[in-house]
Amino acid sequence: DGEEAGTLIRNADTAMYRAKEQGRNTYQYFTREMNERAVQRGQLEQAMRRAIERKEFRLHYQPKVELEGGAIRGLEALLRWQPPDKPLVAPQEFVAVLEDTGLIVPVGEWVMREVCRQIQAWKGAGLAVPPVAVNLSARQFQQKDLESRVREVMQESGVDPALIEFELTESVLMKDPELAARTMRGLRRVGVTLAVDDFGTGYSSLSYLKRFPIDTLKIDRAFVRDVTTDPEDAAIVVSIIGLARGLDLKVVAEGVESEGQARFLRSHGCHEMQGYYAARPADEAEVAALLRAGRVPT
């Protein structure tokens, strides 16, 4: 795969990144197709750096809706990229590059500040604003000064910390459970709330539910998708709802797309849902209209 040391190292690096994309704990041989992917990745990395400089990132918000009555109980901030003269780009197209390069840290801080700015704008328009969830990446969560950074953003913006919820995945929490517990306790001291995203797809260690100061469990869409047709998925969802309620945690179902799914979740005591059945992600103006109404049809 090369006759010079530099070429061999570069191609080995390309194969390594491909192995990481495949979930780690594996290996990949270099191929010419990988090289093309590496070139595209390099171009995307440069585009991300320009996007930060040119302020091309945007936020959309997806409501979390009460299953009984349809009241809007929360919002989730979702990152989007708006390249010049091109359609809006969804996060799955670029977030991995932000994470691998460390650019997720400045972008993540921008998301926090933008969410706080938007909360104040909605409140200034006389709207009742529910808590807004922000996803914390692994790199952000590992910052030693995360608590002080969050506290600084809250103080500068004047936003009540109770209006901010941080969502973390199981895999992020279980990399270093002791450190995770300390970090989460620090965030709780600031006054924000904490949710476990995609619950059931990672380690699913029940012991951490007792150890970590968690407020909310979010049932992964992979289980919700077939909840009306797959008895095993249905049993898992019912178990998670029962577990959450038994631990006095709020439980939110992700990826709800049909009346049948909503009916099942409602009948088993799930608190809230999030998904296209209730509302799609929308910009701040569209969300403002929903907040004025206060609820969505369910």
C-alpha positions as CSV (number, residue, x, y, z in Angstrom):
1,D,0.0,0.0,0.0
2,G,2.9,2.3,-0.5
3,E,6.7,2.4,-1.1
4,E,7.5,5.4,1.2
5,A,7.2,5.5,4.9
6,G,4.9,8.6,4.8
7,T,2.5,6.9,2.4
8,L,2.3,3.8,4.5
9,I,1.7,5.7,7.7
10,R,-1.0,7.8,6.0
11,N,-2.7,4.7,4.6
12,A,-2.5,2.9,7.9
13,D,-4.0,5.9,9.6
14,T,-6.9,5.8,7.1
15,A,-7.5,2.1,7.9
16,M,-7.4,2.9,11.6
17,Y,-10.2,5.5,11.2
18,R,-12.2,3.0,9.2
19,A,-11.8,0.5,12.1
20,K,-13.0,3.1,14.6
21,E,-16.1,3.8,12.4
22,Q,-16.9,0.0,12.5
23,G,-17.2,0.1,16.2
24,R,-13.6,-0.3,17.4
25,N,-12.2,-3.7,18.7
26,T,-11.6,-4.7,15.0
27,Y,-9.1,-4.1,12.2
28,Q,-9.4,-3.0,8.6
29,Y,-7.0,-3.4,5.6
30,F,-6.4,-0.3,3.6
31,T,-8.3,0.0,0.3
32,R,-8.4,2.6,-2.4
33,E,-12.0,3.3,-1.5
34,M,-10.9,4.2,2.0
35,N,-8.5,6.7,0.5
36,E,-11.4,8.4,-1.3
37,R,-13.3,8.4,2.0
38,A,-10.3,9.9,3.7
39,V,-10.1,12.7,1.2
40,Q,-13.8,13.4,1.7
41,R,-13.3,13.3,5.5
42,G,-10.5,15.8,5.2
43,Q,-12.7,18.1,3.1
44,L,-15.5,17.8,5.6
45,E,-13.1,18.6,8.5
46,Q,-12.1,21.8,6.7
47,A,-15.7,22.6,6.0
48,M,-16.4,22.2,9.8
49,R,-13.7,24.6,10.7
50,R,-15.0,27.2,8.2
51,A,-18.6,26.6,9.5
52,I,-17.4,27.6,13.0
53,E,-15.7,30.7,11.7
54,R,-18.6,31.7,9.5
55,K,-21.3,30.8,12.0
56,E,-23.1,28.3,9.7
57,F,-24.5,26.1,12.5
58,R,-28.2,26.3,13.4
59,L,-30.5,24.8,16.0
60,H,-33.8,23.2,15.5
61,Y,-36.0,22.1,18.4
62,Q,-38.2,19.0,18.8
63,P,-41.0,19.0,21.4
64,K,-41.3,16.4,24.1
65,V,-45.0,15.9,24.5
66,E,-47.1,14.5,27.4
67,L,-48.8,11.3,26.4
68,E,-51.9,12.2,28.4
69,G,-53.2,15.4,26.9
70,G,-50.5,16.4,24.5
71,A,-49.0,19.3,26.5
72,I,-45.5,20.3,25.5
73,R,-43.3,19.4,28.5
74,G,-39.8,20.0,27.0
75,L,-37.8,20.6,23.9
76,E,-34.6,19.0,22.5
77,A,-32.1,21.2,20.8
78,L,-30.8,19.5,17.6
79,L,-27.7,20.7,15.7
80,R,-27.9,21.5,12.0
81,W,-25.4,22.8,9.5
82,Q,-26.4,25.4,6.9
83,P,-23.7,25.5,4.2
84,P,-23.9,28.6,1.8
85,D,-26.4,28.0,-1.0
86,K,-27.0,24.4,0.0
87,P,-29.7,22.5,1.8
88,L,-29.6,22.1,5.6
89,V,-27.4,19.2,6.7
90,A,-28.5,16.7,9.4
91,P,-26.1,15.9,12.3
92,Q,-25.3,12.3,11.3
93,E,-23.5,13.7,8.3
94,F,-20.9,15.7,10.3
95,V,-21.1,15.2,14.1
96,A,-18.6,12.3,14.0
97,V,-16.0,14.5,12.4
98,L,-16.6,17.2,15.1
99,E,-16.2,14.6,17.8
100,D,-13.0,13.0,16.3
101,T,-11.3,16.4,15.8
102,G,-12.3,17.9,19.1
103,L,-14.3,20.6,17.3
104,I,-17.3,19.3,19.2
105,V,-16.1,21.2,22.3
106,P,-16.4,24.8,20.9
107,V,-19.5,23.8,18.9
108,G,-21.1,22.3,22.0
109,E,-20.4,25.5,24.0
110,W,-22.0,27.5,21.2
111,V,-25.1,25.2,21.4
112,M,-25.4,25.9,25.2
113,R,-25.1,29.6,24.7
114,E,-27.5,29.6,21.7
115,V,-30.1,27.6,23.7
116,C,-29.9,30.1,26.5
117,R,-30.2,33.0,24.1
118,Q,-33.3,31.4,22.5
119,I,-34.9,30.7,25.9
120,Q,-34.6,34.4,26.8
121,A,-35.9,35.4,23.4
122,W,-39.0,33.2,23.8
123,K,-39.6,34.4,27.3
124,G,-39.2,38.0,26.1
125,A,-42.0,37.3,23.7
126,G,-44.2,36.3,26.6
127,L,-44.0,32.5,26.0
128,A,-44.0,29.8,28.7
129,V,-40.8,28.0,28.0
130,P,-40.4,24.3,29.1
131,P,-36.9,22.8,29.8
132,V,-34.7,22.5,26.8
133,A,-32.4,19.4,26.4
134,V,-28.9,19.7,25.1
135,N,-26.8,16.7,24.1
136,L,-23.4,16.4,25.8
137,S,-20.8,14.5,23.7
138,A,-18.1,12.4,25.3
139,R,-15.4,15.0,24.7
140,Q,-17.5,17.7,26.4
141,F,-18.4,15.5,29.3
142,Q,-14.7,14.8,29.9
143,Q,-13.7,18.4,30.2
144,K,-12.3,19.0,33.6
145,D,-13.9,22.5,33.9
146,L,-17.3,21.5,32.6
147,E,-19.1,22.5,35.8
148,S,-17.5,25.9,35.8
149,R,-18.2,26.4,32.1
150,V,-21.9,25.5,32.5
151,R,-22.2,27.7,35.6
152,E,-20.6,30.7,33.7
153,V,-23.0,30.3,30.8
154,M,-26.0,30.2,33.1
155,Q,-24.9,33.3,35.0
156,E,-24.0,35.3,31.9
157,S,-27.3,34.4,30.2
158,G,-29.5,34.8,33.3
159,V,-31.4,31.6,32.4
160,D,-32.8,29.5,35.3
161,P,-30.6,26.3,35.2
162,A,-33.7,24.3,35.8
163,L,-34.7,25.1,32.2
164,I,-31.6,23.2,30.9
165,E,-31.4,19.4,30.7
166,F,-28.2,17.6,29.6
167,E,-28.6,14.3,27.7
168,L,-25.9,11.7,28.0
169,T,-25.6,8.2,26.5
170,E,-24.9,5.1,28.6
171,S,-21.5,4.6,26.8
172,V,-20.3,8.0,27.8
173,L,-21.3,7.4,31.5
174,M,-19.7,3.9,31.7
175,K,-16.2,4.8,30.3
176,D,-15.3,6.0,33.8
177,P,-18.2,5.6,36.2
178,E,-16.6,7.2,39.1
179,L,-15.6,10.3,37.1
180,A,-19.0,10.4,35.5
181,A,-20.7,10.4,38.9
182,R,-18.5,13.3,40.2
183,T,-19.1,15.3,37.0
184,M,-22.9,14.7,37.2
185,R,-23.0,15.7,40.8
186,G,-21.2,18.9,39.8
187,L,-23.7,19.6,37.1
188,R,-26.6,19.0,39.5
189,R,-25.0,21.6,41.8
190,V,-25.3,24.1,39.0
191,G,-29.1,23.3,39.0
192,V,-29.5,21.6,35.6
193,T,-31.2,18.2,35.2
194,L,-29.8,15.1,33.6
195,A,-31.2,12.5,31.3
196,V,-29.8,9.2,29.9
197,D,-30.3,9.1,26.2
198,D,-30.9,5.9,24.1
199,F,-31.5,3.8,27.2
200,G,-31.3,0.1,26.7
201,T,-28.8,0.0,23.8
202,G,-25.5,0.5,25.8
203,Y,-24.3,-1.1,28.9
204,S,-27.7,-0.9,30.6
205,S,-26.1,-1.5,34.0
206,L,-28.9,-1.1,36.6
207,S,-26.3,-0.2,39.3
208,Y,-25.6,3.1,37.7
209,L,-29.2,4.2,37.9
210,K,-28.7,4.1,41.7
211,R,-25.2,5.6,41.6
212,F,-25.8,8.5,39.1
213,P,-28.0,11.5,39.9
214,I,-30.3,11.0,36.9
215,D,-33.7,12.6,36.4
216,T,-34.9,11.1,33.1
217,L,-34.6,7.9,31.1
218,K,-35.2,8.1,27.3
219,I,-36.2,4.8,25.7
220,D,-34.3,4.2,22.5
221,R,-36.2,4.4,19.3
222,A,-35.0,0.9,18.3
223,F,-37.4,-0.6,20.9
224,V,-40.2,1.8,20.3
225,R,-40.2,1.2,16.5
226,D,-41.7,-2.3,16.7
227,V,-43.4,-2.1,20.1
228,T,-46.8,-3.0,18.6
229,T,-45.6,-5.9,16.6
230,D,-42.6,-7.4,18.4
231,P,-43.4,-9.0,21.8
232,E,-39.8,-8.8,22.9
233,D,-39.5,-5.1,22.2
234,A,-42.8,-4.6,23.9
235,A,-41.6,-6.4,27.0
236,I,-38.4,-4.3,27.1
237,V,-40.3,-1.1,26.8
238,V,-42.7,-2.1,29.5
239,S,-39.8,-3.1,31.8
240,I,-38.0,0.2,31.2
241,I,-41.2,2.2,32.0
242,G,-41.7,0.2,35.2
243,L,-38.1,0.6,36.2
244,A,-38.1,4.3,35.7
245,R,-41.4,4.8,37.6
246,G,-40.1,2.6,40.4
247,L,-37.0,4.8,40.7
248,D,-39.2,7.9,40.5
249,L,-37.6,8.9,37.2
250,K,-39.3,10.6,34.3
251,V,-39.5,8.3,31.2
252,V,-39.6,9.6,27.6
253,A,-40.0,7.4,24.5
254,E,-38.0,8.4,21.4
255,G,-39.0,7.9,17.8
256,V,-42.7,7.7,18.2
257,E,-44.2,7.8,14.7
258,S,-47.7,6.2,15.0
259,E,-50.9,6.3,17.0
260,G,-50.5,2.7,17.8
261,Q,-47.1,3.3,19.4
262,A,-48.5,6.3,21.3
263,R,-51.5,4.2,22.5
264,F,-49.2,1.4,23.7
265,L,-46.9,3.8,25.6
266,R,-49.9,5.7,27.1
267,S,-51.5,2.4,28.3
268,H,-48.3,1.4,30.1
269,G,-47.7,4.6,31.9
270,C,-45.0,6.3,29.9
271,H,-44.8,10.0,30.7
272,E,-43.7,11.7,27.5
273,M,-43.0,11.0,23.8
274,Q,-40.8,12.5,21.2
275,G,-41.0,11.8,17.5
276,Y,-42.7,12.7,14.2
277,Y,-46.1,11.5,15.5
278,A,-46.1,14.4,17.9
279,A,-44.0,17.0,16.2
280,R,-41.0,17.2,13.8
281,P,-37.9,19.3,14.7
282,A,-38.6,22.9,13.7
283,D,-36.9,26.3,13.8
284,E,-37.4,28.8,16.6
285,A,-40.3,30.6,14.8
286,E,-42.3,27.4,14.3
287,V,-41.6,26.2,17.8
288,A,-42.8,29.6,19.1
289,A,-46.2,29.0,17.5
290,L,-46.4,25.6,19.2
291,L,-45.5,27.1,22.5
292,R,-48.2,29.7,22.1
293,A,-50.7,26.8,21.6
294,G,-49.1,25.0,24.6
295,R,-49.9,21.5,23.2
296,V,-50.0,19.3,20.1
297,P,-52.8,17.0,19.0
298,T,-52.3,13.5,20.2
